[in-house]
Amino acid sequence: VLFRRTADMVRHGMVSGVATDTDIEVWISDRTLSDHFHDQIDRSRLTELNAQFARGQRPDPRGPQGRQIREEMAALTFPWKTPKGVMVGYTTTPEIDDFFLHSVIDSTIQWRDEAGIHQDAELGACTGADLTAVVNVLLSFYLKHIMFVEEAILRPLGVNQHMSLTIWKKRDELLGSLIAAGASSAVAEAALDLITVRPADAAFFLDEHTPGIPLVIEISEGYLLTPVSGIFRNPFHHIRMLRESASSKLQNAFREHREGWMADDLYRLFQGNRFQRVAGQTRLRRNGKTVTDIDAAIFDNVTEELVLFQLKWQDFSTSSVRVQRSKAKNFVNQVGAWGEKVTSWLDEFGVAALCKSLKLRLPSGELPTLVRLWAIGRSNARFQSYGYDTSSQVLVLAWPQFVRLRFEIGLGEDVFVQITDRAVEEIATVAKRTPLPFVIDNRGVRTVFKDIWSSLDEN
């Protein structure tokens, strides 16, 4: 997988290298350094910002309440002797279960949103909300199990820590636990079917090399392996990608609500009387035919600036370079075409006709002082490293960057000006990083990954 991905990056100019009879040395190309890490940095910055907002609002296993809960957990552990060694046994209480159920809920919702699974998505016999609830219960089970094992190994029980972390279950037992946690029998069955990876899914994993740890693996009929390591990576990405690969109906269900969902999220960032938010899509027409759509629009009653948005929700969770480049090309082409069509329409019909189409109320009776064109990509937005430059007519931002800038700027007098200036400045800034070399010896050839992975310095 690693060699194939690196070869694809070399093929597309993202990685450079030299080869001798015994060595191959590869490093990131200059083009890739320009923006390859920006979207990644923005996601981590927004995650940290969300964590600051949530701090003190949810149960923390490492906080004061968590330490008290863990003292109770320690008293409930005991050595569980088996023919294969001594494992960790424990009993629990409703208070402990509730603590862990609530401690993971923020992460569960954030992960679900990142994967683009709307709560109203119809996924067979369950909805996106049902799937989220079941995943939340599983994550709480796994975190609770890890904490019980941690407490047990601090006591003189002589247990096998690594074997104790492994959880094997019968499917009926896990269904019973989900039903006891509040899910109906039908919902528990349907959600567990979506989550569980089975031998029949092998074809997906042969083609898709994106790292992932399934929450539930069927190892034989009726018997499940539930890896606790599933809590360390967003599980919704793999659940969605796996099910989309096998069902066009589910693929459409996952994507159905995204445009409206993203517009709603956008408008929540601009609440209050200061801003006018245009409901629904607006079609710009010429001779009765649609020229293009405006996904969202916001008018600032104070500065009298108008921002037109194109909202793009593309899935970049795959690690396939070929698929990523294809999505990047589509994004850049569509954003460029949108910018040209809107500009051309404005040149022909004018700003007054635009305001009429948007049904704006102009406080001073004067036309907007400035019309801005912004495109927002839900996960990624900068693709120069893939070989594609975005249109100069449109300011392109990644959603994590846009949300962070909105929070950081706050109630500034010139909100749209400040967001624009900060975004342009960040785009022009090269990420500070430290290369992390790695060497693999394979079949007599030494491959030196001199500068492929990096430690990012965000200060």
C-alpha positions, 0 to 999 in steps of 0.5 A: 500500500505504501509503495503503491501510494508513493509511486502514484505521488511520483507519477503525478509530480507530488513526490520527487526521487532518485534511484540507484541499483540498491537504494531509492530516495524520495521526498516531497516536491516543491509544488507539494510543499506549497499547500499540501499541509494547509487543510490538515493544519486547519482541521487540527486547529478547528479541533483544538478550538472545539475542544476549548469550547467543550472544556468543562462541559462534558465528563472527562475521564482524566478530570476530577469527576473522572478520577472519582469514577475511576476509583469506583471502577478500580474497586469493581475489578477482579482477576478472571482466571481462564485456561489461557491466563488471568484476564481482567474481570469487572462489574459496572454500575449505571453511573459508570455507564452514563459517565462514559456514554456522555464523555464520548458524545461530542467526539461522536457527533464531530466525527459523524459530521466530518464523515458527512452523515446527516441525522435524517439520512435514511439508511435502510431500517435506521437513520443517521441519528440511529447509527450515531446513537449506536456508534456512541454506545459502542465508543463508550463501551470501548473507552470504559473497557480500556479504563477498567483494564487500566485500573486493573493493571495498577492493582496486584491482580497479575492480569494479562493486560494485552489479552484483556483489552481484546473483546470477543462477543456473541452478536446476540449479546452485543445486540442485547447491550445496545437494546439495554442502552435504549435502541429498539431491536430493529434499529440495533440490528440495522445499525449493527449491520452497517457497522460490522465488517464481514468476509463478504466485504473483502473486495472493498479492502482490496481496492481501498487502502485508506487506514481504518479500524472497524468497530465490529468484525465478524470472525465467524457467524454469530461471533464478533471481535470488537477492537477497542482501538476503534476509538482512536480513529473516526469510524464513520468514514469507513462505515460510509465508504464501505456501504457506499461502495456496495450500494448506490441507494445508500450512497445517495442517502448519505449525500442527499442532505449535504447542500442544505446541511452545509448552508444551515451550518454556514448561516449559524455562523452569521446570526442576528439582525446584522446579517441577511441570510438568503434561504435556499438556493437562488437560480440565476436565469437568462432567457428562462434558462438557469445559468448557475446556482448560488448555494447561499448568500449573506448581506452585511447590513452594516458594511453593505457587502454581499457574499455569494457562496458555492458550497462543495461537500466532497469526500477526501477521506480516501487515501487513493491519489488517483481519486483525490486528484480526480476530486481536486480537478472536479472541485477546481473546474466547478468553482472556476466555471461558477465564478465565470458564470456569476461574473458574466451574469452580473456584467449582463444584468447588474447588481440590482437584478442580483439583489432582486433575485436574492430578495434582499432588503437594502437598508439604505436603498443603495446597492451593495458596496461590494459583491464577493464570490466565495467557495467553501470545500467541506474538508479540502479546498487547496489543490496546487499540490495536486497540480490545480490552481483555483480561479482568481475570481473566487476566494476558496476556503476549507470549511475548518479554516472558514469556521476558525476564522469566523470564531477568531474574528468575532464581532469585527466591524469588517467581518468579510474583509478580515476573513478575506485578508486572513485567508489570503495571508494564510494561503501564502504562508508555507507550513512550518514543519520538520521532516520525519524520515523513514527507511524500509528494506525490501527484497534487497532494495533500501527505500529512504522516505527522506521527506514524505511525512512531517511533524507540523509546527503550528506555533 
